[in-house]
Each structure stands twice: as structure tokens, then as C-alpha cells.
Amino acid sequence: MRIGTLKESYAADEALFDTRTQKVWLALFFLALLIFPFTAGEYWLYIACLVAIHVISTTGLNILTGFTGLVSLGQAAFMGVGAYTVAVLEARFGTPTLVNLIAAGFVTAGVGALVGLPSLRVKGLYLAMATIAASFILHFIFANWTSVTQGVSGINVPPASVLGYEMARPVQLYWLILPVAVLMVLGAANLFRTRIGRAFIAIRDRDISAEVLGIPLLRTKLMSFALSSFYAGVAGGLWAYFFRVVTPESFPFLYSIFFLAAVIVGGMGTILGGILGAVFMTLVPEVLKLGVGLLSPVLPDAVAILSPVRTIVFGALIVGFLVFEPHGLAEIWRRTRRFFHLWPFKT
Amino acid sequence: MNFDWLFFSEVTLAALGNSALLSLTGLAFVLIYKATRVVNLAIGEMLMVGAYLFFSFTAGLGLPAWGAILLAVVGGALLGAAIERAVIRPMLGEAAISVFMVTIGVGSVLIGLTEIIWGAEPTALPDFMGKAPIFIGDAYVSRKVVIGFSVAAAVIALFLLAFRFWRGGIALRATASDQAAAYSCGINVPAVFSLAWMFAGAAAAGAGILVGAVGGIAPTMGVFGLSALVVVIVGGLDSIAGALIGGILVGLLEAWCGTYLGGEYKMLATFGLLMLVLLVRPYGLFGTVEIERL
């Protein structure tokens, strides 16, 4: 049980991790992440890499949707931009992996800022439509700008290599993807202790008030779009190295809904929510696959219904969380923590 | 270059059939938005379910076409009412964005259910309109397109009359213009909400049957709803006239781009138009401009 947390300075109040228990747990968590690749099998490493990529992209969408209040249904298309940037750079010019990833981030940030331009005039639902439109237009470009993207046949990506160390399998890629994910999540967490991050939150809470307070609306909104797309671009770049082939069909509209669902399920407007949501939503299809595997002796066509069941579960999760638990998994997590803090007293 | 006017007029006439369907779907959308301020992204999926219901009733149960259409439209209305009661009503008073995302979830659930019940393969609807072509002047028009156009136009006219003269329609308009005032005049606002969703569901199911008759049915036909979404954004979210004119605009644009530039340019043209309208005239051609105050 904890009686209270005493803070003596503003710095302590603003700290990301305030109590010692929290720091100990965090250290243990990072230790587990370090040990993980040595103990887990190929399949679990594959899942871990996928989760890490989704965490980056979901955190990016969370910056835009959760913290700035601008709904975007184009996150998957932005990831596609990042993936194509990496694929083209790697396959054509053979530039170093890290440079490619950063370039993917910046190119996507530019595209994102362009897509965010309608936010000058519209917001809310209208803006969501604009991002839907943008994602279809981007998809069209992926499929038809054949001189660069090689159309529907897609681009094969050579394996990533950092400092002469080639990374082709999940075991090796883990050491590229995970540090990037940790860095980017920490960056996002720190963003909301700065002036820019606070401006985002002010815009979410009431954009007219924010403007009255002297926040330049258009510039800040575009910055949010660019930042969120930067995350998507890096995630897409890692995605390209992970799956090693990029086609227009790799980033369907449904994938954008997946990320939106992850943000909602995890909890909008909390960094922890983005992480929990991405982990949860990536694991759901795997659990379903497992369930189908168990059912297949009883139900012969169980495999056939896997994809529709997944679609239903995604939709039901969005609806269920919005109706019953609007603050998402992060809120459940907070309640659980609170229970242990206050135990044995009444919570 | 010699421009083939006959071909052009045939394409345009065929496009008008599609336009009428877009307008009808757009109308279903505007109906819900006007009454409940909900942007319903699941409209395309409601349309799809309507088409599949019709498919079950004709091909599965062997009912005659008119009976199957009636049942499918009633089924669509029930679906609309069920969605409203189950997930939209609890969201009353929540942020518009949350409700919008709920409808995305509903759409996803409907797609999955359709794939489980009817399978993921595209199928053709049984023919119930006949095949004999119709000529307007020299131009050939497919019979389905003509029937689709006339039915859609008739239904739209019916809706417009209902809004103007029927008690329920007037209650609906009253709720749209001021909820609190409507309440205090004794209008049962929650009932009006249900009513709006039922009518929208029925209209969507009807549109679905016509769309399915022209182009076949598949779980992915909900994409048609996205085009309808563009229609209402172009026309203005809360304007019935906007839905009609937007439908014609988008339908013609799609057909001309599809014919003269190639099928893959259809989506590009539609969404390009959407971006343009959002940038230049965000509340659409006839939409009410929302003025925000602190």
C-alpha cells in the first residue's frame, strides 16, 4: 500500500516516471525485453517484431487522434509511403538502412503535412473524410506510378544491414526494431512535456480557445500531422525490412481501421494506451488463429471463417470499447494499479 | 479528333442510372445526419446487407421478386432500427467523433457477418428485370439502368413528399432544426431517431438491391457507400437537394473518367473531387455553414 506521493519540485511533478516502484518495474520490463530473444522461439520473435512496428505506428496515430483530436483514417497509407521510400532507396540506390529509415520518416512527414492541409478549413468528420480520400489516392499512386513503385507486382527489399551486420530473420531484426520502437515511444512521451505537445492537447480540448491563447492553429495542426506521419513512415520502413516485399495491397484501408481500433482500444490520449492497444490488437488475430486451430477437428471449415471472424472481432472491439470503456485498456490498467496501491482499504 | 457523340450520350445515360443510386444512398445518409447528427460510415454495409437479404429471399427461398424486395426493404429497416437501438442510442451525447468511429466498427461487423453467412465470393443477383435493351433516340441503354433510375427517382420523390406533408416527416425536420424545441412541442425525439434510422435502412436496402442487380453482390460492395459519402460531402451533409445534385455530379464524373481515362481513375476522380471540395468549400455546395462560438 502506498500512502501518497510527495513532490517537492515542479521537475519531480513533471517527471515521466515518478515513483521508485514504477522505475523498478520498468527496469525489470527492459531486462525482460533484453533476455526475450535468447529464450523465445522464431514465432514469438516474429510476433514481437510485428508488435513493435504496430506500437510505433499506433503511437503516431495517438499523437494525432488521441492528443490533437484529429481523426485520421490514413495511417496505413502513410505507412505505405514509408515502406515504398525504404524499398526504392534500398533497391535502387543501396543507401544505408538507418538513413533509409530516417528518409522514410521525413518523406512521409511531408506527405502527411500535405494531407493535413484541409485541416485549415475543416475538422472532425470532414477531416476524417479527407484522410480517407488521401489514403485512396495514395493507394492509386502506389499501384499506377509504375516507374517508381513497379505497380502491382511490388518491390523486393534486400535485407537490412546496420554497421555491416546483415539482418534478415526476426532474431536479428529484433535488435533494430525494438530499440527504434523504444526510442520513438519515449520521444512521444516526452513530447507532451514540451510546449508543442501541450499545444496539441490544447487544440484537442477546444481549438478556438487554443487559438485565442495564441497557438497558431494551422501550423500546430500540420505539425501534428507531420509528426504522426513521421512515426507511420518509420514504422512502414521497418515493415518493409521485416516483410521484405512491398506491394500496393500491403496497406489496405482495413489496416488503417486496425490502427484506429488500436488507439481506441488502448485508450486515446495516453502513451500507455497506444502501446497496450497495439499489443492487444496484434495478439487478437493470433489468439483467433490458435482458437481456429483448436476448433478445426470439430469444425472442418474453421479456417475458412478465420478472416470474417477477425473482421467481426475488430469491429466489435471498436464498438464495445467506445460504448463501455471509452478510455480503453489504459483506464483498466490504471484501475488495477489503483487497487493495489490502496489495498487493503476500500478502493 | 472526331468526338463520338453517340457513345458519349450512351455513357452519360448509363451514368445517370448510377447517379440516381448514389443519390438514393446519399439520401439515406443525409436522413440520419439531419435527424441524429450521426455520420454513418456503415451506410455502404447496410446497403450490402440489403442486397444479400434480397439474394436470400429470391435465390434461397424462391420468393417472387416483388415479395423479396419488400422483405429485403423491411429487413433493411429493421437492421437500421437495431443498430440505432443497440449502439447509437447509448452513445447519445458523446463526441461526434466517437459515434463516427462506432459506425466504422458496425460496418466492420456487418462485413464479417455477411462473409460468414453468405460466403466471401461475389455472386450475381437473379435477373428480375428482363434483358431487352431500351433505346432513347439512337442511344442504347441497359434495361437495368433505366429501371434503377426510375425506381430511385420515384423513391426520392416519395421521400421528399413525406418530408413535406407527412406528420412523421415534419417531426423529423423539426428534430433536425432544434432538438430541444422539438422535445418541448411534444415530439418524441428518440422515436424520431429510430424512425430516421429505419427509413435510412430501408432506402439503403433498396439502393443495395438496385446496385446489386446492376453490378452483382460481394462483401466488398460497401465501397459504394464511400462514393455515396463523397456525394453527401460534395452536396453538403445536411442538404437533401445537395445529395441529389452531388449524386448526379459524382455519377457523371465517375462514368466519364472510367470510360475515357480507364477504370482505375474512377476512385481517383471521386476522391480528388472530395479533396477539392473540402479545400475550397468545406461545407459542401448546399450545406449549412456551422458557426462556432466559444
Boltz contact constraints between the chains, C-beta under 6 A:
constraints:
  - contact:
      token1: [A, 71]
      token2: [B, 97]
      max_distance: 6.0
  - contact:
      token1: [A, 118]
      token2: [B, 278]
      max_distance: 6.0
  - contact:
      token1: [A, 118]
      token2: [B, 279]
      max_distance: 6.0
  - contact:
      token1: [A, 121]
      token2: [B, 282]
      max_distance: 6.0
  - contact:
      token1: [A, 122]
      token2: [B, 278]
      max_distance: 6.0
  - contact:
      token1: [A, 122]
      token2: [B, 282]
      max_distance: 6.0
  - contact:
      token1: [A, 124]
      token2: [B, 97]
      max_distance: 6.0
  - contact:
      token1: [A, 125]
      token2: [B, 39]
      max_distance: 6.0
  - contact:
      token1: [A, 125]
      token2: [B, 100]
      max_distance: 6.0
  - contact:
      token1: [A, 126]
      token2: [B, 282]
      max_distance: 6.0
  - contact:
      token1: [A, 129]
      token2: [B, 233]
      max_distance: 6.0
  - contact:
      token1: [A, 130]
      token2: [B, 278]
      max_distance: 6.0
  - contact:
      token1: [A, 133]
      token2: [B, 271]
      max_distance: 6.0
  - contact:
      token1: [A, 133]
      token2: [B, 274]
      max_distance: 6.0
  - contact:
      token1: [A, 133]
      token2: [B, 275]
      max_distance: 6.0
  - contact:
      token1: [A, 136]
      token2: [B, 267]
      max_distance: 6.0
  - contact:
      token1: [A, 136]
      token2: [B, 271]
      max_distance: 6.0
  - contact:
      token1: [A, 137]
      token2: [B, 271]
      max_distance: 6.0
  - contact:
      token1: [A, 140]
      token2: [B, 268]
      max_distance: 6.0
  - contact:
      token1: [A, 208]
      token2: [B, 292]
      max_distance: 6.0
  - contact:
      token1: [A, 208]
      token2: [B, 294]
      max_distance: 6.0
  - contact:
      token1: [A, 305]
      token2: [B, 116]
      max_distance: 6.0
  - contact:
      token1: [A, 308]
      token2: [B, 112]
      max_distance: 6.0
  - contact:
      token1: [A, 308]
      token2: [B, 115]
      max_distance: 6.0
  - contact:
      token1: [A, 308]
      token2: [B, 116]
      max_distance: 6.0
  - contact:
      token1: [A, 311]
      token2: [B, 108]
      max_distance: 6.0
  - contact:
      token1: [A, 311]
      token2: [B, 111]
      max_distance: 6.0
  - contact:
      token1: [A, 311]
      token2: [B, 112]
      max_distance: 6.0
  - contact:
      token1: [A, 312]
      token2: [B, 109]
      max_distance: 6.0
  - contact:
      token1: [A, 312]
      token2: [B, 112]
      max_distance: 6.0
  - contact:
      token1: [A, 314]
      token2: [B, 108]
      max_distance: 6.0
  - contact:
      token1: [A, 315]
      token2: [B, 105]
      max_distance: 6.0
  - contact:
      token1: [A, 315]
      token2: [B, 108]
      max_distance: 6.0
  - contact:
      token1: [A, 315]
      token2: [B, 109]
      max_distance: 6.0
  - contact:
      token1: [A, 316]
      token2: [B, 109]
      max_distance: 6.0
  - contact:
      token1: [A, 318]
      token2: [B, 105]
      max_distance: 6.0
  - contact:
      token1: [A, 319]
      token2: [B, 87]
      max_distance: 6.0
  - contact:
      token1: [A, 319]
      token2: [B, 102]
      max_distance: 6.0
  - contact:
      token1: [A, 319]
      token2: [B, 105]
      max_distance: 6.0
  - contact:
      token1: [A, 322]
      token2: [B, 98]
      max_distance: 6.0
  - contact:
      token1: [A, 322]
      token2: [B, 102]
      max_distance: 6.0
  - contact:
      token1: [A, 323]
      token2: [B, 90]
      max_distance: 6.0
